Each structure stands twice: as structure tokens, then as C-alpha cells.
């Protein structure tokens, strides 16, 4: 039988409050700034997005939000210039809205591989 003294228990060598603070600190350290894109990069991304929309081809879109990058292989289903976003559909037929400003990279996919 284990007897409890009523004191706070340690999580490994740290109390739970310290574990949470440490995780948050490391999370903040991993954040990265949004890259600055030049006009040529933006034009190339627009071309690839338009190609995906008209031809139904897959692209790999990298987005940035709150310091973190996410990559998705998808098709562009709709472009909404008024709301400044696109609707994409991934390989599992899930649809997402992505803001223009959040897109940092678009790569054409051929035969399931990026080039």
C-alpha cells in the first residue's frame, strides 16, 4: 500500500507547472518568421495554383501560421479573390480554406513526386 503525504507530486524531476512552462518555452523557440517573397516567387506560385485549378493537378502547398510551417499535397478547387483565399482538397478529399498571405511555397507534383 502506498501512503500519500498530501504534497504535490513531481512529474519526473519537475512539477507539472514547470513541465508546462518548459514545453511552452521550447515551443516558442521553434517558431520561425514568415519568409519574405519576391514578385517572381509570387507569380510562380500563382501560376502553379491556377494550373492546379484548371487541370486538376496536385501541388504541394507550404503555409505559415503563427511561426509554424505546414505542408499539404492537394488540388486547388476554388480561388476567392474577394476573401483572399483558396479552397484546397487533399488526397483524402478533405477541403480547407487557405489565406493567400499564409502561402509561402507551391511546388508542382508529377506522378506523386515533387520535382
N, C-alpha and C positions, 0 to 999 in steps of 0.2 A: 504494500500500500504506500502511495506517495503522499506526503504531507505538504500542504501548501501554506506558506508563511503569509500569504496575502500581499506580497510585494510584486511589483511589476516584473514580468518575465523578460528575459533577454532573447532576442532573435539572433542566434549565433553568438556573436560578440557585441552586438549592437541592439539597442532598444528599438521597437517598431517605429517610433517617431524619427529616430536617426536614420533608419533604413529608408524611409520615405524621402527625407530631405536629401540623402545621398543619391538616390535614384533620380530625383528631380535635378540635382546639380549636374550629374553626368548627362542627363537628357539635354540640358541647356548647352553643355559643352559640345554636343554633337550637331547642333544647329548650324546651318550654313546660309550665307546671304544669297539672295536671289541674284543669279547672273545677269549681267547687262548684255543685251543682244543688239547687234548692229543691224542696219537696214537690210543688208544682204541675207543675214540669217533669218530674219523675219519673213522676207519674201520667199525664201526656200521653204520655210515651214508652211506658209500659206499655200504654196504650190502643191506640196505633198498632201495637205489636208483637203484641198479641192480635188486632187486626183483620187484620194480615198473616197470622197463623197460621190464623185461621178462614176468611178469604175468599181466601187465596192471592194477596193484592195485594203489589205491590212497595213497598218503603220504602228510603230512603237512611239507612244507619246510619253514624254517625261514632263511631269508637272511639279511645281514647287508651291508649298503652302506652309507658312509658319516655320520656315527654316528646314523643312524636310522635303526630299525628293521622292516621287512615286513614279514607277514606270508601268505602262499598260500597253498590251498589244490589243488593237481594236480597229474598228471601221468607223468612219465618220458618217453619222446618219442625218445630221441636220446642222446647219450653221445659222445662228441667230445674231445678226449684226446689231440689232436694237438692244438686246440684252447682253451683248458682247460675250457670248459663249457658244460652245458647240455641244451637240449631243453625240456621244460615242457609244458603241456597242462592243463589248468584249467577246472573246471566244466562247463564253458561257451564256451569251445572249442577254447579259445584264447591261442596262443602259445607265449612263452617268452624264451629268452636265459638267462641263469643264470651262472655267472662265478663260478668256483669251490671255489675260495677264498672267495666269498661272502656268501657261505652257512655256517650257524652256527649251524643248527639243522635240523634233519629229524626224523619225527615220523610216524610210520605206522598207517594207518586208517583202521578200520574194521567196516562195517555196518554204515558208515557215522560218527562214533565217534572215537576220538583218544583214545588210551589206554596207 
